[in-house]
Each structure stands twice: as structure tokens, then as C-alpha cells.
């Protein structure tokens, strides 16, 4: 009997050495966050290619929460979080070239102060009367629903498995949640891993929570099972991208390191 989407687990996770991610950054440039986005976007590009989706000339748009707290606000309570939406090619690329592209895009966004501008817009929204906000939200959602319905009536446009429609909103969400980098214990037992999950909402069918714990980085991948029933395939491509990026950075595998010793 063939497996249906409901038979497949809607989540998968991978773990990577934080030290190796830093070594990749040092060898190839960018930041650790750039390396993470490189892995996720290359994995997604290969996923689309495997499903026969031609992404030439198209971009991913990734929703990435960012911290906009100023240095002097380090001890203040509450969160100061905004969003940035880097756009990078949706077709497979060489890993080193993708990392350079991601770094250029994130630096462009930082220089433009777009996250700070979005934060100001959100702060201004708090001053808007609830009745006006509700009316504006209803108009926006009606327009969005109409746009999606129009797209669905065009059979010549290929469906993008697991992702939002091209040109509407963001492709997927990737959020970084810093954790402790030393082992934690409960009732005398060590916590072996810390995998986060991001709830799905709207028409976003795929999200990734990036959590750090005990010198590792964990990618918790959650997918809507009827639109992306094979999130384990996405994990496979992300893992492959990490191995290829390690090779491009000249990082020895543990086996090679032991042989050299």
C-alpha cells in the first residue's frame, strides 16, 4: 500500500558542529548566519529540482527574525526583534558561490536599515485604533485570497511543493534561537539535543528553527504534510550541502583528521 502524506512525519532535524560552521565562515567569509542560510537555500533549491520545478531566474525569499536591540539596551527587558527578507537564487549553485551571494544580500539589507524601518512601522501600528487595524487587515486578506485564487486558475504555472506562491509573501521562515553552549541536566540525566520547531501559518508550508546547544547547531524542519510530505528529503539535501561546504572550506572529516594524526 502506498504511503499517503498523512503517513509521513511532518518534521525532520539535523545537527551540525558549531565549530565547523565557524571554520567554514573563517575560510570562505560571511557570518555563521550566512552559512546557515546557504545550507537551507541550497537544500531547498535541490528539493525543487528533484520535484521537477524549474527555478531558473527565480529567488527564494526567506523570513528571518533579527535582533535590532542597541548596545546600550543590553540590560533592558523585552524583545527588540524585527524581520529581514533576503532573496537568493532558487536554482542549485556551487556552495561557495551561494555563500558569497547570501553574504552580499544580507550585507545589503543591513546597510539599508530595512529591519529597523520595519520595526518603526510595527511600533506605529500600535497607535492605530483596533477598528481601523481590523478593517485594513480584512481588506488585505481579501486581496490576498483573490490573488491566490487567480494563480490557482492558471494551470500553466507549476506548483511549488511545500512553498508559498512566487511573488507572494515569503518562501519559508528560518528563525535563530540562541541557546546555552554547555550540557544541561534534568534529574541527573543529560539533555542530549535541543530541537526547536516553528508553527506553520498562512500559506507558509515549511519553516526551520535553528537552535544552538552544547557546541552544536540544530535545524528543526517542519512542513505541512499535504504540500510537503517528504521533508526528510529536504533534510538529506541540507546535510549534503553541509558536507560539500566543508569540503570547499578545506575542513577535514573526523576520519581524515585521525589518519593525519
PERA-V929377 format. One record per residue. RES is the residue in three letters. PHI is phi in degrees with one decimal (NA if undefined). PSI is psi in radians with two decimals (999 if undefined). OMEGA is omega as a letter, one per 30 degrees, with the letter a starting at -180 (* if undefined). Layout:
# PERA-V929377
res = {RES,RES}
phi = {PHI,PHI}
psi = {PSI,PSI}
omega = {OMEGA,OMEGA}
This chain:
# PERA-V929377
res = {UNK,UNK,UNK,UNK,UNK,UNK,UNK,UNK,UNK,UNK,UNK,UNK,UNK,UNK,UNK,UNK,UNK,UNK,UNK,UNK,UNK,UNK,UNK,UNK,UNK,UNK,UNK,UNK,UNK,UNK,UNK,UNK,UNK,UNK,UNK,UNK,UNK,UNK,UNK,UNK,UNK,UNK,UNK,UNK,UNK,UNK,UNK,UNK,UNK,UNK,UNK,UNK,UNK,UNK,UNK,UNK,UNK,UNK,UNK,UNK,UNK,UNK,UNK,UNK,UNK,UNK,UNK,UNK,UNK,UNK,UNK,UNK,UNK,UNK,UNK,UNK,UNK,UNK,UNK,UNK,UNK,UNK,UNK,UNK,UNK,UNK,UNK,UNK,UNK,UNK,UNK,UNK,UNK,UNK,UNK,UNK,UNK,UNK,UNK,UNK,UNK,UNK,UNK,UNK,UNK,UNK,UNK,UNK,UNK,UNK,UNK,UNK,UNK,UNK,UNK,UNK,UNK,UNK,UNK,UNK,UNK,UNK,UNK,UNK,UNK,UNK,UNK,UNK,UNK,UNK,UNK,UNK,UNK,UNK,UNK,UNK,UNK,UNK,UNK,UNK,UNK,UNK,UNK,UNK,UNK,UNK,UNK,UNK,UNK,UNK,UNK,UNK,UNK,UNK,UNK,UNK,UNK,UNK,UNK,UNK,UNK,UNK,UNK,UNK,UNK,UNK,UNK,UNK,UNK,UNK,UNK,UNK,UNK,UNK,UNK,UNK,UNK,UNK,UNK,UNK,UNK,UNK,UNK,UNK,UNK,UNK,UNK,UNK,UNK,UNK,UNK,UNK,UNK,UNK,UNK,UNK,UNK,UNK,UNK,UNK,UNK,UNK,UNK,UNK,UNK,UNK,UNK,UNK,UNK,UNK,UNK,UNK,UNK,UNK,UNK,UNK,UNK,UNK,UNK,UNK,UNK,UNK,UNK,UNK,UNK,UNK,UNK,UNK,UNK,UNK,UNK,UNK,UNK,UNK,UNK,UNK,UNK,UNK,UNK,UNK,UNK,UNK,UNK,UNK,UNK,UNK,UNK,UNK,UNK,UNK,UNK,UNK,UNK,UNK,UNK,UNK,UNK,UNK,UNK,UNK,UNK}
phi = {NA,-69.3,-74.9,-98.2,-51.9,-69.6,-79.1,-93.5,-65.4,-83.9,-145.3,-149.9,-148.7,-131.9,-129.6,-135.5,-66.8,-65.2,-63.3,-70.7,-63.2,-65.9,-64.3,-62.2,-59.5,-65.1,-81.5,-112.8,96.3,83.7,-120.3,-60.8,-62.2,-64.1,-62.3,-61.2,-64.8,-63.0,-62.7,-67.6,-74.3,-69.5,-59.1,-67.1,-62.9,-69.0,-62.2,-63.6,-61.8,-62.4,-90.0,78.2,-90.3,-84.4,-106.9,-58.9,81.4,-106.6,-121.6,-81.8,-120.7,-107.8,-81.8,-125.4,-61.6,-132.9,-83.7,-113.5,-67.5,-78.2,-57.5,-74.2,-100.2,-57.9,-97.1,-78.3,-78.7,87.1,-101.3,-126.1,-120.8,-123.6,-131.7,-127.1,-129.5,-63.7,-119.3,-135.3,-55.6,-97.2,-103.6,-57.5,-139.0,-63.8,-64.0,-63.8,-66.7,-65.2,-60.9,-62.6,-65.1,-63.1,-62.3,-62.4,-70.2,-67.5,-66.4,-60.0,-66.2,-62.6,-67.4,-80.5,59.3,-60.8,-61.0,-66.9,-65.9,-65.4,-63.4,-61.7,-62.9,-66.9,-64.3,-65.8,-64.6,-67.5,-87.8,-81.7,-56.9,-54.8,-64.0,-68.3,-59.8,-62.8,-65.4,-62.8,-65.3,-64.0,-61.8,-64.2,-67.8,-63.4,-65.5,-65.2,-61.0,-66.2,-65.2,-63.8,-62.1,-64.4,-62.3,-67.0,-84.9,-105.8,-67.3,-73.5,-85.5,-68.8,-75.6,-101.4,-63.5,84.6,-117.4,-72.3,-69.2,-57.5,88.8,-121.0,61.9,-114.6,-74.6,-155.5,-110.2,-132.3,-121.5,-100.6,-119.4,-63.6,-127.7,-78.8,-105.3,-125.8,-61.0,-115.7,-130.7,-139.1,53.5,83.0,-110.1,-78.5,-73.2,-86.4,-153.3,-139.1,-108.5,-96.1,-137.0,-109.6,-59.7,-89.0,-152.8,60.9,-107.2,-85.5,-98.7,-151.9,-144.4,-133.6,-102.1,-105.8,-120.3,-109.0,-161.4,50.4,67.6,-132.4,-116.0,-110.7,-106.6,-96.8,-102.3,-118.3,-134.0,-76.6,-65.5,-80.7,-102.9,-136.0,-78.0,-120.1,-63.1,-62.9,-67.2,-60.2,-58.0,-58.9,-70.5,-64.6,-62.5,-61.9,-61.4,-63.1,-62.4,-68.7,-70.1,-60.4,-63.1,-62.0,-85.7,74.0,-90.8,-71.2,-75.3,-53.8,-63.8,-64.4,-64.6,-67.6,-66.0,-67.4,-73.2}
psi = {2.26,2.53,2.41,2.87,-0.59,-0.36,-0.27,2.46,2.38,0.15,2.74,2.84,2.68,2.72,2.50,2.58,2.18,-0.61,-0.67,-0.61,-0.71,-0.67,-0.68,-0.79,-0.78,-0.59,-0.64,-0.16,3.09,-2.82,2.99,-0.69,-0.63,-0.70,-0.74,-0.82,-0.56,-0.80,-0.79,-0.74,-0.60,-0.69,-0.76,-0.66,-0.74,-0.59,-0.80,-0.74,-0.69,-0.58,0.19,0.30,2.15,1.92,0.24,2.23,-0.01,2.79,2.63,2.54,2.03,2.23,2.04,1.89,2.42,2.61,2.15,0.33,2.35,2.79,-0.69,-0.11,0.27,-0.58,0.07,2.62,2.82,2.96,2.59,1.42,2.32,-2.88,2.56,2.72,1.30,2.51,2.16,2.76,2.47,0.08,2.65,2.52,2.88,2.45,-0.73,-0.69,-0.67,-0.71,-0.73,-0.71,-0.75,-0.77,-0.75,-0.68,-0.77,-0.63,-0.68,-0.76,-0.74,-0.73,-0.48,-0.19,0.49,-0.73,-0.68,-0.62,-0.68,-0.64,-0.74,-0.69,-0.72,-0.67,-0.67,-0.54,-0.44,-0.36,-0.13,2.33,2.47,-0.63,-0.70,-0.75,-0.76,-0.75,-0.78,-0.68,-0.69,-0.74,-0.76,-0.77,-0.64,-0.73,-0.69,-0.79,-0.68,-0.69,-0.76,-0.73,-0.69,-0.72,-0.71,-0.34,-0.04,1.60,-0.33,-0.25,2.13,2.53,2.51,1.88,2.17,-0.17,2.87,2.89,2.52,2.35,-0.11,2.05,-2.45,2.71,-0.86,2.96,2.33,1.99,2.38,2.16,1.74,2.44,-3.02,2.56,0.33,2.72,2.53,2.65,2.61,2.10,0.66,0.01,2.36,2.37,2.10,-0.50,2.80,1.73,2.15,2.80,2.46,2.13,2.55,2.57,2.79,-2.35,0.37,1.96,0.09,2.28,2.71,2.22,2.17,1.97,2.51,2.40,2.28,0.91,0.36,2.76,2.25,2.33,1.94,1.90,2.10,2.38,2.63,2.05,-0.42,-0.37,-0.48,1.44,-0.18,0.95,-0.39,-0.52,-0.67,-0.77,-0.74,-0.76,-0.63,-0.75,-0.72,-0.74,-0.67,-0.80,-0.71,-0.62,-0.64,-0.76,-0.77,-0.54,-0.07,0.51,2.25,2.53,2.78,-0.67,-0.77,-0.67,-0.71,-0.66,-0.66,-0.54,999}
omega = {a,l,l,l,a,a,a,l,a,a,l,l,l,l,a,l,l,l,l,l,l,l,l,l,a,a,a,l,a,l,l,l,l,l,l,l,l,l,a,a,l,l,l,l,l,l,l,a,l,a,l,a,l,a,a,l,l,a,l,l,a,l,a,l,l,l,l,l,l,a,a,l,a,a,a,l,l,a,l,a,l,a,l,a,l,l,a,a,a,l,a,a,l,a,a,l,l,l,l,a,l,a,l,a,a,l,l,a,l,a,a,a,l,l,l,l,l,l,l,l,l,l,l,l,l,a,a,l,a,a,l,l,a,a,l,l,l,l,a,a,l,l,l,l,l,l,l,l,l,l,a,l,a,a,a,l,a,l,l,a,l,a,l,a,l,l,a,l,a,a,l,a,l,a,a,l,a,l,l,a,l,a,l,a,l,a,l,a,a,l,a,a,l,a,l,l,l,l,l,a,l,l,l,a,a,l,a,l,l,a,l,l,l,l,l,l,a,l,l,a,l,a,l,a,l,l,l,a,a,a,l,l,l,l,l,a,l,l,l,a,l,a,l,l,l,l,l,l,l,a,a,l,l,l,l,a,l,a,l,a,*}
